[in-house]
């Protein structure tokens, strides 16, 4: 693997991890918003939870397919 392809692979993996971290933080904020609601806590709904977990799923797919995506990025950018 050349240095350019290695850089593209690192970039793709970083994007996948950032998507997963952002999704976990967003889910945590939603949970805190529901549980700390005044005067009484609000129940968490399924649709907002699913929508907040989709980026984590996308990040996991990116991590699994990172080598193929990195090769595609390297070819597109002519690295």
BELCORSUL-V470306 format. One record per residue. N is the residue number from 1. RES is the residue in one small letter. OMEGA is omega in whole degrees, 0 to 359 (NA if undefined). Layout:
BEGIN
((N	RES	OMEGA) (N	RES	OMEGA))
END
This chain:
BEGIN
((1	x	180) (2	x	181) (3	x	180) (4	x	179) (5	x	177) (6	x	177) (7	x	178) (8	x	178) (9	x	177) (10	x	179) (11	x	181) (12	x	178) (13	x	179) (14	x	178) (15	x	179) (16	x	180) (17	x	179) (18	x	176) (19	x	180) (20	x	180) (21	x	179) (22	x	179) (23	x	179) (24	x	178) (25	x	179) (26	x	177) (27	x	178) (28	x	178) (29	x	178) (30	x	178) (31	x	180) (32	x	179) (33	x	180) (34	x	185) (35	x	181) (36	x	180) (37	x	180) (38	x	7) (39	x	177) (40	x	181) (41	x	179) (42	x	178) (43	x	177) (44	x	180) (45	x	186) (46	x	185) (47	x	177) (48	x	178) (49	x	180) (50	x	180) (51	x	179) (52	x	179) (53	x	180) (54	x	177) (55	x	177) (56	x	177) (57	x	177) (58	x	178) (59	x	178) (60	x	178) (61	x	178) (62	x	179) (63	x	179) (64	x	182) (65	x	189) (66	x	181) (67	x	179) (68	x	179) (69	x	179) (70	x	177) (71	x	179) (72	x	179) (73	x	180) (74	x	178) (75	x	181) (76	x	182) (77	x	181) (78	x	180) (79	x	NA))
END
